[in-house]
Amino acid sequence: MKFSAAVFGVLLSIVPLALPLNAAQTEPHEHEHEHEHEHEHEHDEEFTALGAHVHGKALLTLVLEGNEMQLAFQAAAQSVLGFEHKPSTAEQQQEVAAAIAVFNQGNWFSLNAQASCEVLNAQASTDLTQANVSGGHADFYANYQLLCQSPARLNTLSLHIFSLLPALEEVEVQWIVNDQQGGSTATLANSTVQLQ
């Protein structure tokens, strides 16, 4: 995909946060608090920093320039899989593989039909499949390339992810559609985002 310099700069500042690009991003990271990961716990912080690791919340970034779209999803592995440690049983390995397969299908979101967008490429991954994963926090990623036949008619993004992931409470959506940008929070009760 070819983006203009302005959009490319914004894209580089947003989309890489949903990609595990190097070992530094996939290694466990330190937090200012200590807690066990085998129990439920609440994070009261707002999901304000792009790429923040917060259970029950996810970040979705959508960038459209011309008729080409990039969509990037990032969430705590706990919110997608129910655990954040290296899969230790065959069942957990199957859960990881199944989640990756579901996200690679791209059926958990849809765009308004008038825009005629189709997924060209989908790639889901998780830190849990990395060789150097250990205890601690891990994330889940899904990245998509789409082509829209009528991009000027794009105005809505619907998320069907909440029925798939009961632990996911909200998705912060950041979007850039040609010369417009915005953001909103999607929830089970309000899962449609207006892209205007």
N, C-alpha and C positions, 0 to 999 in steps of 0.2 A: 504494500500500500504506500502511496505517496501522499504526504501531508504537507501543507504550506509550512514555512518556517515558524510562524506564530503558533499554529496548532501543534506542530511537532514539539515545540518547547513545552507547551502545556501537557501534551501527551507524555513526554519524558518525565515530567514532574509528577504525573498521576499514575499512569499505567504500570511503571516498574514496581510499584508497591504491591502489586498483585502477582508478581513473578518472583520465584526464588532464583535470583540471578547468580549468586555466588555463595561460597561456603559461609561467609560471614552472615548472610541472611538466613541460612538454614541451620546454623548452630543454635543451641538453646541460648536464650538471652536472660539477663538478670532483671529482676523487678525489685521495687523498693519495699515489697511486703513478702512475708513468707507464709505459705499455706500448703497443705497437702492437696494432691490432685485426685485423690480417690473419693472425695466428698463433694457435695454440691456447695457452691459458694456464690455470693453475689458480688458484683463489681458495681459500685455506685457511681463511678466516674462516667461522664458523658463520653460518647464515642466522637471525640472532637478531632483527634489527630488522625490523619490518613494513615492507614496501615496499623492502627492501634489494635492490640490483641485483647479483646473483651469478649467474654463468653456471652452467648445469646445475641450477639450483634455481628453484622457483616458490613462490608463496604462493597458497593457496586459502582464502577465507573464506566460511563458510556461516552464515547467520542465519535462523532460523525462529521466527516468532511467530504463534501461532494456526495457521492453515493457509497462511500466506503466507511464502515463502522468497526470500531474496536470496542469490546465489552470485556471488562475485567472484574472478577469476583474474588473477594478474600474474606475468610472467616476463621475463627479459632477452630481447630480440628474437633475440639469438644462439642461445638455447636453442630457440626456435620456428622461426626462419627460417634460421639458419646465418650470418647477417650482421647488422651493426648500423649500416650506413650507408644513406643514401638510395638506394633502388633505382636503379641506373644502366643496367640493361639491360632489355629487354622480358621476358627470362626471370625476372629478379628481381622485376619488377612483377607478373608472373603468380604467382610464389611468394607474394608478400604477399597478393594477391587470393584465392588458393586457401586460404591459412591462415585468413584472415578468414572465408571461406565455410565451412570445416570447423568452426571454433569457433562460428559462428552456428547451425550445426545442433545443437550441444549433445550430440552422440553420444559424446563422450570421457569422460563420467561417467554413472553411473546410481545411483539410490537404490533401496533394497529395494522390491520390487513391492507389498508389503502397504500401503505408505504412499500409493500411488496419486498420485504427483506428476507433474505435466506442466509443461513449459516454456511459459510464456506469452509471454516476450519474451527475446530474445538480442541482444547487441550486442558485437561484437568490434572492436578497433581496435589501432593501433600508432602509436607516435611517428613511425615512418618515413613515414607518409602526411602528416605536418604540413609545411606550407610552409617553416617555419623550421628543419627538421631539417638537421643537418650531421654531421660525423664525431663519434665519441664513443659514449657509451652510449645505447641506446634500449630501450624496453620494449614488451611486447605485453600487451593487456588483453582480458578477456572478462567480461561481466556478464550475469547471468540473473535473471529473475523467474520463480518457479514457484508453482504452486498445488497443495497436497497435500490430497486428499480425506480421508485418514486420518492426520493428522499425529502422533497418539499412537503410531502403529505404526512411525514412522521410526526406524530404528536402524543403518542401514549406508549408506555412500557408497563406491562402487567407482569407481576411476579406470582408464580404458582409454587414458590419454594417453601412457603410456610406449612403447607400440608405435607410436604416431604420431610421437613426437619422441624419436629415439634419443639426442640430446644432453641430454635432461632426465634427471637422475639421481634427484632427489627433489622432492617437493611437501610443503611445510609446510602442514598443514591446521589452521585455527583455526575452531572452531564454537561457536555458541550455538543451542541447541534449547530454546525456551521458557525454563524456569528453570535449565537446565543448560548448562554450557560445558566445553570441553576443547580439546585439541590433540594432534596426532600427526604423524609424518612418514611419508608414503607413498613407496614405491619400487617398482621393477619386481617385486621379489621379494615385496613386501608392499603391495599396491595397494588393499586394502580397509580403510576407516576405520570403527571402531565409534563411533557417535554416542550413547554412554551413559556 
